[in-house]
Amino acid sequence: MRLAELARNTGGAGGFACGLALALAAAADLVWLMDDDTVPGPDALRALLDARERLPGPPPVLVASRVLWTDGRAHPMNTPRAKPFASRAERVAAATVGCVPIRSASFVSVLVDAGVCRQRGLPQADYFLWNDDFEFTTRLLRGTTGLLCPASVVTHKTAAFAATDTDPGERFFYEVRNKIWMLKTRAPLAPFERVLYAGSTLRRWARTFARSRDRGTLGRSLISGVAAGVRTGPRPTGQVLEEAGVRVPEAQPGG
């Protein structure tokens, strides 16, 4: 086991970028990414590996777990997005291993192909908080195959049972800025997907405002997030990690 300590708080995005960089440099073939408050079931990893190994055709780039809350309910914050317009052949192949095709996944529990990560890059460390997993997994899955594996079960021990449209207070800044950053970038989403996800994002933000008890804070965070998202872009991940005292090693080919 290796513990990597950063000299500066880079948020969850920086932590995942750093951990994945170290794994790639150590010649990993597969990397299992998890939140620090994720508790995997005893067969969670085995189920991910089985789905990957038994899928007809090329192995999937990504396999995600089914995420539950502490009381056994499906966690609404961590539901992978189904792949829009998945072909019948894709759906049938996924069904043969008890899975469904997906377009994005959460860092709560996801097994990723290290070779594709080397080709397509690390998570965006400058996101700091929120949307880093959405950006990263959609980037990996553009033109490739990803699966949700219901047989792989993990528990996400968040403080509350809440969805993505729950009032985040001042942290709404990161949701807004990062989503704009992502929609400005061509790599993760095709043009028609950017239109679809922009529309779903606006609907979710509207629900967040409708349910908020402090719309003033949300409004200020929205304005500052839009300004930052439009005027700036994320710094290179290597630069963010170096400023935190971690020099990203060169990724080594898998063995």
N, C-alpha and C positions, 0 to 999 in steps of 0.2 A: 504494500500500500504506500502511496506517495501523497503527502499533503503539500499543496502549493499555497503559499501565503502571499497575498497581494498587499502592497504598501498603501494602496488607495482604494476606497470603496468604488467599485465599478458596477455595482448592482448585479442582478442575476445574469444579465446579458454578458457582462465581462467575465463572470465566473464560468459560464458555460463555454465561452470562447476560449478561455485559458485552459480549462480541462480538456476540451477537445483537441486543442493544439498540442498539448503534451501527449495525448494518446496517439495522435497521428505521427508525431515525431518518434514515438516508441514502436513504430511499425505495426500498429493495430490493424486488424482486418475488419473488425466490427466494434462499435462503441455503443454502450447502453447508457443513455442520458436519463437522469432522474433529478427531480427537485429534492432538496434536503428534507422536506416533510412528506416524502413518498415512502410508503411501506409496501414493498412487493410481496405478493402471495408466494407460497413455497414453490409453485410451479410456473411463476410468471415468466422467468427467462426461458425455461425449457419450451414453453408454448410459443414464444416469439421465434426461437430458433427452429422449432418444428415447422411453423408456418413458412418461414423463409426457405427451409430446405426442401419442403414438399410441394411448393407452388410449381405447377407446370410451366416450363419455359425458363427464361432468365430469372434469377432471384430478385426479389423486390429490393429497392434502394432503402426502404424504410418500413418498419413494422411497429405499430403502436399498440399499447395495452388499453384495456377497458379500465376506466378510472371510477372508483367508488368513493363516497364520503365515509366518514367513520361509522355511520349507522347503516351502511350497506346500500344506500340509494346511489344511482348513477350521478356523478358529480356534474352539474350543468356547466361548470367553468371549463371543463377539460374534454369536450366532445370534439373529436376530429371531424373536419368537414368532409362530407362525402364528395367523391370526384364527380363534378358535373359532366354529363354526357359520356360517362364511361361506356365503352362498347359492351355488347352482349358477351363477347369472348372474354373480356376482362372480368366481368361479373361472374361468369361461369367458372373461370380459373380460380378466382378468389374463393368462391363458394366451395370448391373441392377441398380446401384446407380450412373451412369454417370461418372465412374472413370476408371483408368487403373492401372495395377499392376506395381510397381516400385521396384528397388533394392537399391536406395539411394536417399537422398533428401538434401536440403539446409536448414540452420538455418534461412533463410530469413522469412519463415513461415511454421512451422510444428507442428502438434499436436501429442504428444507421450504418450504412455501408461506408467504411472508411475511405475506400478508393474514390467513391463519388464525392465525398467531402474534400478530398485533396484536389479534385478537379474544380469544384464549384465554390470552395472557400468556407471560411469559418462563420459562425454567427456574427452579427453586427454588434460588437461590444459597446459602441457608442449609444445604442438604444437605451442602455442602463436598465430600464424596466418596461416590460410589456411589448408585445408584438415581435420580439426577437425570435421566438420559436416559430411564429407564423411566417415571418419573412424567410427564415432559414429553411424550414421544411418545404414551403412552396417552391423555393429556389431549387432544392434537391429534387423535388418531384415533378418539375416541369419537363414533360416529355418522358417520364419514367414511371415506375410502378411503386405504389405505396399501399399498405394494408392496415386495416384495423383488425386486431386479433382478439375477439371477445374471450377466448380461453385464457388469455394472459390478464390476470386481475391484480390491480394495485389499489391501495387506499391512499387518498390524498388528505392529509390531516390539516386542512385549513381551519382557521378559527371559526368560520361560519359556512353554512351551506348557501352559496351564493352564485349567481350567474355573472356573465361578463357585463351585463347592463346595470349592475349594482353601483350605487353612488360611490366613486372612489375619492371624492374630495379633491385636494390639490394635485394628487397624482394623475388626475385626468389630463394634465399637461402632457405627460409621456404618451398616453393613449393617442392624443391628437397629433402631436409632433411626429411620433414614430409611424403612425398610419399614413400621414402625408409623405414622409420620407419614403416609405415603401411604395406607395402608389406612383411616386415620381421615378422609381427605378424600374428598368425594363426587365431585369433578370428574373424576378420571382414569378410574375404573372404575365400572361398574354394580354393583348389590348382588350379583348372582350371580357376577360376576367377582371381587369382593373375596373371596368364599368360596373360589373356585377357586384364586386366587393365594395366599391365606393358606395353604391346604393344601399347595401346591407349595413355598412358602417353608419351611414347617416340615419337609418332607421333605428339602429341600436343606440346611437347618441340621443335621438329624440326620446326613446324610452327612458334613458338614464336621467334626462332633464325632467321628464314627466314624474318620475318617482323620487326625485331629490327633495330633501328638506332644506338644502342650502344652494339654491340656484345661483346665488351671487358668486360663490366660490367656483362653481362649475363654469359660469360664464367667463370669469377672469382667466381660468385655466384654459378654456377654449380659445380665447383671443390670443393669449401668449403662446399656446401650442400651435395655432395656425401661423402666427408670425414666424416662429422658429422653424416650422416645417417648410414654409415657403421660401424663407430667406437663406436657410442653411441646409447642409446635408451631413450625414454621419462621417466622422473622421475614420480613416483606415483603422481596422481592428488592431493591427500590429502597433500602431502609434498609441492607441488607448492603453494597451497592455504594457508597453514599455514605460509609459508615464506612471503606471502602477507598480513598476519595479520588476516586471516579467518580460524577459526577451523571448519572443515566440521562436522556438527552434524550428529549423527546416523540417518539414514533414518527410518521413522516410517511406519508401514503398512497402506495402504489406508483404508479409512472408507467406 
